[in-house]
Amino acid sequence: MQDTAEVIDRAKELLPDAQHVQIIEYLEGGWSNRNYHIRIDGVDAVMRLKNPLSVAPDREYLYLANPLAPQVLAYDRACGDMITRFVHGDLLVNSPITPQVAASYMLELHAQIPSGIRTYHAEPIIDGYLEGLKLREELDSIYRSLRWEPQKLCGCHNELNDWNVIKTSNGFCTLDWESAGDNDPIFDVVGLCYGLEFGDSAFAQCINCYDPDVEPEHVRRTRILYQIREHAWALDRLRHGSNHEGIVKQRQDTEIEIERLIAA
């Protein structure tokens, strides 16, 4: 965690009219950025400080205008640091939902996310994570032969998990819009199902509630692509010295899941 004085100074740079800034707590759970619960002139807020290893998010601020995102109080387009109003509620990691509720939330989310701003392509992102690295031979063969293609396109979040969704008294609030862009919506549904740790039965229920016409083979291949991305991200973080036990576990678990999906 950064020095308290540095965090407060950065908050005042982002909100120069602020008179009093207080750090309430450092928010655990972010493996890429640093997040702080702060109070600015009596208003609870969250400040995100971008990881210097990553570039500023491309047009993220355009997605933050949707009603299911937190209210933005300050945003630095040059680096991606921002302050949003604090959202009271429970993260899904602490308050899981059923497959039916997850599908309903996803339908509402995709109806609100704007399209046509940018397109999210998983393969170049995976290749970027793997630059200078090598996947295990079997995994590399699976990835190179996958040739995944979207069946539909709409505005998507692309980083949904149980740490990025808050259940409030009025519905859901969605955090972390750095990767938002047009993509196959099933990619989002798959990500949320994995975040909620759904088994295959709950997975199928959620997918069927979201889109009963999607082909099961497309779902399986999308799950493989998603797991390869998560595996590649973990490898990239580990080589940069992020030895968080959760990242080590993600590297291991994703490899096991890819092999299971291929065997199925």
C-alpha positions as CSV (number, residue, x, y, z in Angstrom):
1,M,0.0,0.0,0.0
2,Q,1.2,3.5,-0.8
3,D,2.2,6.0,1.8
4,T,-1.0,7.7,3.3
5,A,0.2,11.2,2.5
6,E,0.8,10.2,-1.2
7,V,-2.7,8.7,-1.5
8,I,-4.3,11.8,0.0
9,D,-2.3,14.1,-2.2
10,R,-3.3,12.1,-5.3
11,A,-7.0,12.4,-4.2
12,K,-6.6,16.2,-4.0
13,E,-5.0,16.3,-7.4
14,L,-8.0,14.5,-8.9
15,L,-10.5,16.6,-6.9
16,P,-8.7,20.0,-6.5
17,D,-11.7,21.6,-4.7
18,A,-11.7,19.0,-1.9
19,Q,-11.0,20.4,1.5
20,H,-10.7,17.3,3.6
21,V,-9.6,13.8,2.5
22,Q,-9.6,10.8,4.9
23,I,-8.5,7.3,4.1
24,I,-10.9,4.8,5.6
25,E,-9.3,1.6,4.5
26,Y,-7.3,-0.2,1.7
27,L,-9.7,-2.4,-0.2
28,E,-8.4,-5.9,-0.6
29,G,-9.2,-8.0,-3.7
30,G,-7.6,-6.0,-6.4
31,W,-4.7,-7.9,-8.0
32,S,-3.9,-5.3,-10.7
33,N,-4.8,-1.9,-9.2
34,R,-4.8,-0.3,-5.7
35,N,-8.2,0.7,-4.4
36,Y,-8.9,2.8,-1.3
37,H,-12.1,3.6,0.5
38,I,-11.8,7.3,1.2
39,R,-14.0,10.1,2.5
40,I,-14.0,13.5,0.7
41,D,-15.7,16.3,2.5
42,G,-18.0,13.9,4.2
43,V,-18.8,11.9,1.0
44,D,-17.7,8.2,0.9
45,A,-15.8,7.3,-2.3
46,V,-13.4,4.8,-3.8
47,M,-10.1,5.9,-5.4
48,R,-8.5,3.5,-7.9
49,L,-4.8,4.0,-8.6
50,K,-3.7,2.2,-11.7
51,N,-0.9,-0.3,-11.7
52,P,2.1,1.4,-13.4
53,L,2.8,-1.8,-15.3
54,S,-0.5,-1.4,-17.3
55,V,-1.4,1.3,-19.8
56,A,-4.3,3.7,-19.3
57,P,-7.6,2.1,-20.1
58,D,-8.8,3.0,-23.6
59,R,-12.1,4.9,-23.5
60,E,-13.1,3.3,-20.3
61,Y,-14.8,6.5,-19.2
62,L,-17.4,6.1,-22.0
63,Y,-18.6,2.9,-20.4
64,L,-18.7,4.3,-16.9
65,A,-21.6,6.5,-17.9
66,N,-24.0,3.5,-17.9
67,P,-26.5,3.3,-15.0
68,L,-25.1,0.0,-13.7
69,A,-21.6,1.5,-13.1
70,P,-20.7,3.5,-10.0
71,Q,-21.0,7.3,-10.3
72,V,-17.7,8.9,-11.4
73,L,-16.4,11.9,-9.4
74,A,-13.0,12.3,-11.0
75,Y,-11.2,10.5,-13.9
76,D,-7.7,11.0,-15.2
77,R,-7.7,9.9,-18.9
78,A,-3.9,10.1,-19.0
79,C,-3.3,7.2,-16.6
80,G,-6.7,5.8,-15.6
81,D,-6.7,6.9,-11.9
82,M,-10.2,7.7,-10.8
83,I,-12.6,8.4,-7.9
84,T,-16.1,7.0,-7.8
85,R,-18.9,7.3,-5.3
86,F,-18.8,4.5,-2.7
87,V,-21.5,1.9,-3.4
88,H,-23.1,0.3,-0.3
89,G,-23.9,-3.4,-0.7
90,D,-22.4,-6.8,-0.8
91,L,-19.8,-8.1,-3.3
92,L,-21.1,-11.3,-5.0
93,V,-18.1,-13.1,-3.5
94,N,-19.8,-12.6,-0.1
95,S,-23.4,-12.8,-1.3
96,P,-23.7,-15.3,-4.2
97,I,-26.8,-15.5,-6.5
98,T,-28.6,-18.2,-8.3
99,P,-28.1,-19.1,-12.0
100,Q,-31.5,-17.6,-12.8
101,V,-30.7,-14.3,-11.1
102,A,-27.3,-14.2,-12.7
103,A,-28.8,-14.6,-16.1
104,S,-31.4,-11.8,-15.4
105,Y,-28.6,-9.5,-14.3
106,M,-26.6,-10.3,-17.4
107,L,-29.5,-9.5,-19.7
108,E,-30.0,-6.1,-17.9
109,L,-26.3,-5.4,-18.1
110,H,-26.0,-6.1,-21.8
111,A,-29.0,-3.9,-22.5
112,Q,-27.3,-1.0,-20.8
113,I,-23.7,-1.3,-22.1
114,P,-23.2,0.9,-25.2
115,S,-21.9,-0.7,-28.3
116,G,-19.7,0.6,-31.2
117,I,-17.1,2.2,-29.0
118,R,-14.4,-0.4,-29.4
119,T,-14.2,-4.2,-29.9
120,Y,-12.7,-6.6,-27.4
121,H,-10.6,-9.4,-29.0
122,A,-9.4,-12.0,-26.5
123,E,-6.6,-13.5,-28.7
124,P,-4.4,-10.4,-29.0
125,I,-4.8,-9.8,-25.3
126,I,-3.8,-13.4,-24.6
127,D,-0.8,-13.1,-26.9
128,G,0.2,-9.9,-25.1
129,Y,0.2,-11.7,-21.8
130,L,2.3,-14.5,-23.3
131,E,4.9,-12.3,-25.0
132,G,8.2,-13.8,-24.1
133,L,6.5,-16.8,-22.4
134,K,5.6,-20.2,-23.5
135,L,2.4,-22.2,-22.7
136,R,2.9,-25.8,-21.8
137,E,2.9,-27.7,-25.1
138,E,-0.5,-29.3,-24.7
139,L,-2.1,-26.0,-23.7
140,D,-0.4,-24.1,-26.6
141,S,-1.8,-26.7,-29.0
142,I,-5.3,-26.3,-27.6
143,Y,-5.1,-22.5,-27.9
144,R,-3.7,-22.4,-31.4
145,S,-6.3,-24.9,-32.7
146,L,-9.3,-23.3,-31.0
147,R,-10.1,-20.7,-33.7
148,W,-12.9,-19.2,-31.6
149,E,-15.4,-16.9,-33.3
150,P,-18.2,-14.8,-31.7
151,Q,-21.7,-15.9,-32.7
152,K,-23.2,-12.5,-31.6
153,L,-21.9,-9.1,-30.7
154,C,-23.0,-6.5,-28.2
155,G,-21.4,-4.2,-25.6
156,C,-19.8,-6.4,-23.0
157,H,-17.9,-6.0,-19.7
158,N,-15.3,-8.8,-20.4
159,E,-14.0,-9.0,-16.8
160,L,-17.0,-10.1,-14.8
161,N,-16.4,-12.0,-11.6
162,D,-17.7,-12.1,-8.1
163,W,-15.4,-9.3,-7.0
164,N,-16.6,-6.9,-9.7
165,V,-20.3,-6.9,-8.9
166,I,-22.0,-5.4,-5.9
167,K,-25.5,-6.5,-4.9
168,T,-27.4,-3.4,-3.5
169,S,-30.9,-2.8,-2.2
170,N,-31.8,-1.5,-5.7
171,G,-30.1,-4.1,-7.9
172,F,-26.6,-4.6,-9.0
173,C,-23.6,-2.2,-9.5
174,T,-20.8,-3.3,-11.8
175,L,-17.2,-2.3,-11.2
176,D,-13.9,-2.4,-13.3
177,W,-14.7,-1.3,-16.8
178,E,-11.2,-1.3,-18.2
179,S,-11.8,-4.2,-20.6
180,A,-15.3,-3.2,-21.8
181,G,-16.0,-3.5,-25.5
182,D,-18.1,-5.3,-28.1
183,N,-17.8,-9.1,-27.7
184,D,-19.9,-12.2,-27.7
185,P,-22.2,-11.9,-24.7
186,I,-21.6,-15.5,-23.8
187,F,-18.0,-14.6,-22.9
188,D,-19.5,-12.4,-20.2
189,V,-21.9,-15.0,-19.0
190,V,-19.1,-17.6,-18.8
191,G,-16.9,-15.2,-16.8
192,L,-19.6,-14.6,-14.3
193,C,-20.5,-18.3,-14.0
194,Y,-16.8,-19.0,-13.2
195,G,-16.6,-16.2,-10.7
196,L,-19.7,-17.6,-8.9
197,E,-18.1,-21.0,-9.0
198,F,-21.0,-22.6,-10.7
199,G,-20.7,-26.3,-11.5
200,D,-21.7,-27.6,-15.0
201,S,-25.4,-28.0,-14.0
202,A,-25.7,-24.4,-12.7
203,F,-23.6,-23.2,-15.7
204,A,-26.1,-24.8,-18.1
205,Q,-29.1,-23.3,-16.2
206,C,-27.6,-19.8,-16.4
207,I,-26.8,-20.1,-20.1
208,N,-30.2,-21.5,-20.9
209,C,-31.9,-18.7,-19.0
210,Y,-29.8,-16.1,-20.8
211,D,-30.0,-17.6,-24.3
212,P,-31.8,-20.9,-24.8
213,D,-30.7,-21.0,-28.5
214,V,-26.9,-20.8,-28.0
215,E,-25.1,-24.0,-29.2
216,P,-23.5,-26.1,-26.3
217,E,-20.3,-26.5,-28.3
218,H,-19.9,-22.7,-28.6
219,V,-20.3,-22.5,-24.9
220,R,-17.7,-25.1,-24.3
221,R,-15.2,-23.4,-26.7
222,T,-15.9,-20.0,-25.1
223,R,-15.2,-21.5,-21.7
224,I,-11.9,-22.8,-23.0
225,L,-11.0,-19.4,-24.4
226,Y,-11.9,-17.7,-21.2
227,Q,-9.8,-20.1,-19.1
228,I,-6.8,-19.7,-21.5
229,R,-7.0,-15.9,-21.0
230,E,-7.1,-16.3,-17.2
231,H,-4.2,-18.7,-17.3
232,A,-2.1,-16.4,-19.5
233,W,-2.9,-13.4,-17.2
234,A,-1.7,-15.4,-14.2
235,L,1.5,-16.3,-16.0
236,D,2.1,-12.7,-16.9
237,R,1.5,-11.5,-13.3
238,L,3.8,-14.1,-11.8
239,R,6.7,-13.2,-14.1
240,H,6.3,-9.6,-12.9
241,G,6.7,-10.7,-9.3
242,S,3.0,-10.8,-8.2
243,N,3.3,-14.0,-6.2
244,H,-0.1,-13.6,-4.5
245,E,-1.4,-17.0,-3.5
246,G,-4.6,-16.3,-5.5
247,I,-2.7,-15.8,-8.7
248,V,-0.7,-19.0,-8.2
249,K,-4.0,-20.9,-7.6
250,Q,-5.5,-19.3,-10.7
251,R,-2.6,-20.6,-12.8
252,Q,-3.1,-24.1,-11.5
253,D,-6.9,-24.1,-11.5
254,T,-7.2,-22.8,-15.1
255,E,-4.8,-25.4,-16.4
256,I,-6.9,-28.2,-14.8
257,E,-10.1,-26.7,-16.1
258,I,-8.9,-26.4,-19.7
259,E,-7.8,-30.0,-19.7
260,R,-11.2,-31.1,-18.2
261,L,-13.1,-29.2,-20.9
262,I,-11.0,-30.8,-23.6
263,A,-11.5,-34.2,-22.2
264,A,-15.3,-33.6,-22.0
